[in-house]
Amino acid sequence: MTTKTWNLFWGSNFVRAPLQNGVGRYVQQLQRITFKFCKTHGGSKGMREYIEKELIGFARENPGVVVYVKPRRHRSPCLKAEYLNGGEEYISTHVNTCEDIVKWVEYLRGRSGYPVERLRKYHHTDYPSIQGPWTPWIHRHPGINIKEYPCEELSAVQPTEISATQKLLELYEQQKQQQEGVGSTTS
């Protein structure tokens, strides 16, 4: 599938989080999940097994998610997930095993409710820098681009500014020497 075809059907967008979720605290986006199944149909066997074995544990681990179980006669089983942003998702679980349904439920639990889209970039900011991106070479002299490496001049340790602690120690030593000089002249 080409990029143009993908964009026509799926669209593309930047990475986003619903309402800055996770900045202060995390709010689970899955609001409701409905398990629809048939009590007698063979295609619902995995769903019935999940409801018997795993559903209570899922409900205990996720107290913020409302769980509905909806038996329907002679219908194919499916999962319906509803999210805080109003998004809904249906997944057919016809002839799926209990393990497959566990994976689908975890997938729905971890989703944000936004539709699946191709990402334009893996990072995005609403307030880009007007100065441009920083690199280690920003404030360097352009002459280093034409140097022959290894270069002794560039490999030498660069002198750094004296720290405030070092300056205070120097002033203390000078004051001490002045006091010794004053003391020796008076005796």
N, C-alpha and C positions, 0 to 999 in steps of 0.2 A: 504494500500500500504506500503510495507516494505521500509526501508531506501535504501537497495541495488537497488530495482526497481526504486525508486525515483531518485537515482543518475544516473542510466542508461539512463533515459529519460530526466530528468531536470538538472542534475548536481548540484554542490554546489559551493559556493564562499564566500568570505568575503564581509562585507559591503564596498561599495565604492561610491564615488561621482564623477560625470564626471568632469574632469579637476579641481579638488578641488573647485567645485562650492559652493558658499556661504562663502568662506574664505574672499575674498575681497568684492565681491558683488554677488548677485544672478542673474543668467542668466537662463531664462526659456528655457527648453530643447525642448519643442514642437515647431517645425518650421512651419509645415503645417498640416491642417486638411481638409479632403475632405468628404463632405456629399453626398453620392450617393443614389438616390431614384427614384421611378417611380411616375409619375404625376397622374396615374389613379389606380394603384394596391392598394387593400385594406390593404396589409401588410405594406405599406409605410405611412399609415395615421399618425402614431406618429411622423415620420420623417418630414412630411409636416407641421404638427402642430408646431414642434420645430422650423423649419425654419421660419415660419410665426411669432411666438411669442418671441422666445428666442435668435435667432441667432444674431440679431443686438446688443443686450446687451452683448453677449459673445465677439463679435468682438470689441466693444468699451472698454471692460475691459481688453482685451488682444491684444494690438496694435502690438505686436511683432509676432503674429501668423497669417499666411496667411490662409484665409478661402476660400475654393472652394466649390461650389454647382454644382453638376453634375447630371442632370436628365438623366435617362436611361429607355427605354421602356421595360416593362414586366420583370424587374429584381428585385431581392430582395434588400432592402435597407441595406447599411452598412456604417461604418465610417472607414476612412483610416487616420492614424496619422503617420507623418514622423518627426523624431527627429534629432537634431544637430549631433549626433554621427553616423547617417546613418541608425539607426534602424527604422523599419516600423511595424505597428500593424494594423490589420484588426479586426473589431468587427461587427458581423451581428446584425442588429437591426430589424429583421423581426418580425412583430406584437408586437413591443415594444411601450409603451406609451411615451408621451412627457416627463414625469417625469423620466422614465427609461433612456431616451436619455440624459437628463440633467446630470444624475449620471454618465453615460458612458463618456460624454464629460469632466466632472470634473476629472474622473479617468485618462483619456488620457492626460489632461493638466498637471496633477501633476506627471506623470511618468518621468523617466530619459531616457528612450529609451533602457535601458539594458534589456535583457531577464529576465523573472521571474526565480529565482533560490533559492534553499534552502540555508539559511545562516548557515555557519559553526560556527560563533561566532557573537555576537551582537556588538562587538567592535574589532577593528583591528588597528595596527600601522605598518608603513613601517620600523620604527626604534625602535625595542624593546630594553629595558634596559638590559645591561649585568649584572647589580647588582641584578636583580630579583625584585619581587614586594615588596613594603614597607608595613609593618604592625606595629601597635603600640608596638608589643612585640619584635621587631628586636634587640634592644640594651639593653634588660633587662637581669638580671641574671637568669639562668635556675632554680635556687633554688626556685623561686616563684611558680613553677608548683607543688611542693609538700607541700606547706603551707596549714594549716587548716584555713578556712575562717569562720567568719570574723577574721582578723588579725590586732591587734593594731599597729604593726610595719609598715605594708603596708598602713594602713589607716591614719597614721600621715602625717601632712603637710610636704612636702619635702622642705628643704631650697633651695632657688634659689640664683643665683649669684647676687651680688650687681650691680645695674644699674649705668650708668655713671652719671645720675642726683644725685642719692644718694651719690655717691663718691664725687662729687663736693660740695654737702651740708656738708658732713663730713669735707672736707678740709677747707671749709669756717668757720665752727664752731671752728676747731682747731686753725686756724689763728686768729680768734676773741679772743679766750681764751689766746693765746700767747700775743696779743696786750694788753689785760687787765692786764695780769701778768707783762708785761714790764712797763705799765703805773703806777701800784701800787708800784713797787719797786723804781721808780724814785721820787715819792712824799714824 
